[in-house]
Amino acid sequence: MSSRAVAYTSSPLLAAKTPVWRSKFIVALVALGFFALAGRAAYVQVIGNDFFQRQGEVRFARTLELPANRGRILDRNGLILASSVPAASIWAIPEDVDNDSAEGRARLKALARLLDMPLPALMARLANEDKTFVWIKRQLDWDVGQQVAALNIKGIYQRKEYKRQYPEGEPAAHIVGFTNVEDHGQEGMELAFDKELAGKPGSRRVIKDRLGRVVEGVGAEVPPVNGRDLQLSIDSKVQFFAYQKLRDTVQLHKAKAGSVVVLDARSGEVLALANYPSYAPDNRAKLTGEQLRNRALTDVFEPGSTMKPITVGLALESGRVRPDTLVDTTPGRITITGSTINDTHNYGVLTVAGVVQKSSNVGTTKLAMQMPAQEMWETFSALGFGQKPQISFPGAVSGRLRPYKSWRPIEQATMSYGYGLSASLFQMARSYTVFANEGRIIPATMLKTDHPPAGVPVFSPRTANEVRKMLQMAAGPGGTGQKAQTVGYSVGGKSGTARKQVGKSYATGKYRAWFTGLAPVDNPRIIVAVMVDEPGAGVIYGGAVAAPVFSEVVQQTLRLMGVQPDVAVKPLIVANPVEESL
C-alpha cells in the first residue's frame, strides 16, 4: 500500500504568516522575567540581605538564657539560710502530644503521677492544640525531672532552672523571705538584696527546628555571672530558740501573735528577729497575710510603760532630778486639763528610781510636766521614734510622733508613759541601745559587721548608768518585771501593758504585753524586746506574759555568746510581782 503524502501547507493555521512582533514580544517577556528574577535575587542577596537574615533568625534562631546561680544567704557563722539547687521545669507543645492512643494515655498517666497533679488538670493544660508552648509544672526536684525525661513522651520537654531552699524554715522566714518561680526576691532579705543575690544571666545563640529542638549553636556563648553570697548578722541558733519560746508563749496564753528582737548591744547587729505566726518559705500554698506580716518591723503600737525609762532618763539628764529625788504620787492619780491619770495602786512618795521600779504613771507624768514639750520631742526623735529605721529591710515603718507644737498638756503627759505615740518593736529595741552604750544611740543592722559604729550621744554615761540600775530594780524584787530574771546573769528591763487601739478608740479587753531590757546590767551585751499581741488566757501584763520569754532568750543567747555569768545562780523572784499601771 502506498503512503499518502501529507500536505502541511494545506492547514490554514500553518499556512498563516506569523507576525514578527509577536515573537519579539514573547522574547521580551522572557527577558523581562529573567531580569525581574535577577533583580529580586540581587535584592535578597545583596541589598536587603540584612532584613532577610533577621527574618530567618526570628523564625529559627533563638537566644537561650543561661540562668545564673542565685547567691546564698548565710548567718553570721556561715550556716546556710537560703541556697539554690538545680530544678527541672516541664513544658509542652500540645499539638505534638499523643493523647489518643492507649500507649499515649498510659504515658500521660505516668507523667501526672510524677508531677503529683490530677490527670484532668494535666489534660486541661494540653487541651488547646493551637498552642506551641505551655508550662506544665515549674521547679520540680531534679531527680523527678530525670524520671519525666525517661518517659520519652513526644511533645513534653524540660528546662533547667534553679529553685530556692530554706533549711531554717519557719523560724527565719520573716528575715530571709522568699523568691518567686522566676527567682526574683519577693520578701525579706531576698527582696532587699535581690540585685546582688541574682547575679547576671548568660546567653547562648542557637538554631532551633519547629519542635524547639536545638539544631546548631551559633555565635559565642556568654557565661552567667553567679550572684554573690550575703552574710547576715543573724545567729541561726539564737533565732531558732527565740522563735521557739515566742511560739510556745503565744500558744500558752492563747494570744493572737507575737514578736521578739535580739540586738547585739555593742554593734547594733540583729542576732534574731522572729514573729509568730510564721510560714514555710518553700511551701507557700496556704500562705495568709497574718503569717506573712513581719510584725516586729511593720506593725506599730503604743509602747506603754517601756517608754518610762526614757522619760526618766531625760529628767535626769536635764539636772532637774536625781535618782533619789522624792516624787509624791499620792493618792495614785493626777488630773491634767480635766483628764485623770491613774496608777494601779497608791504608791505614796517614791524616789525617781522607785517611779521606774513601780511603773508609776503619776510619777512619770509629774517628771514630764517639769520639762518643755520640745525637749521631750527632741529626745524621742534622737532615739529614732517617728523616723523610719535606717536598715536594709523592706517594710520597716516609721511609727508616729507628732510635732511638739501640737501637743496639749494631757498629750505630753500620756506620751511620757507610752500613750499618744507609736513605735515598732524593732524601734523600741534599738532605743534601749542608748542605755547600753554610755548614752549613745547606735544604728541597727541586719548584716554582719566587723566595725561597730560609734553611735550618737543622747545621754551622758552617768545618766545611762543610773537608768540601767533603775531597770535592774524594775526587773528585781518589788519591780514589775521580776519574771525577767535569768539564771546566772543580771538583767534590767521594763515591762509594759498597753491597751490596744482599734480605730480611734481603745478596744475593751484587748492588750499588748511588752518587755524590753538588757543584760548583763554592768556591761550589756544584748538587748531583747518581746511583744505578745492580745494574750487571752486571763493574764495580760507584760511582766507576766512577755518577761518570761525575755528571761529564757537572754540566758540562751548569752550562753551561746560565751558570756560569763555575773550573778548568783538562782534568781530571786517573789510570789506576787507588782503589776504595772495601764
Secondary structure, DSSP 8 states (H G I E B T S, - for coil): -------GGGSHHHHS---HHHHHHHHHHHHHHHHHHHHHHHIIIIITHHHHHHHHHHHHEEEEEE------EE-TTS-EEEEEEEEEEEEE-GGG---SSHHHHHHHHHHHHHHTS-HHHHHHHT--TT-S-EEEEEEEEHHHHHHHHHH--TTEEEEEEEEEE-TT-GGGHHHH--B-TTS-B-SHHHHHTHHHHH-B-EEEEEEE-TTS-EEEE-S--B--B----EEBS--HHHHHHHHHHHHHHHHHTT-SEEEEEEEETTT-BEEEEEEES---TT--TT--HHHH--HHHH--B--GGGGHHHHHHHHHHTTS--TT-EEE-TTSEEEETTEEEE-SS---EEEHHHHHHHT-HHHHHHHHTTS-HHHHHHHHHHTTTTS----S-TT----B---GGG--HHHHHHHHTT-S-BB-HHHHHHHTHHHHTTTEE---BSB--SS----EE-S-HHHHHHHHHHHHHHTSTTSS-GGG-BTTB--EEEEEEEEEEETTEEEEEEEEEEEEEEESSSS--EEEEEEEES--SS---HHHHTHHHHHHHHHHHHHHHT----S-SS----SS------
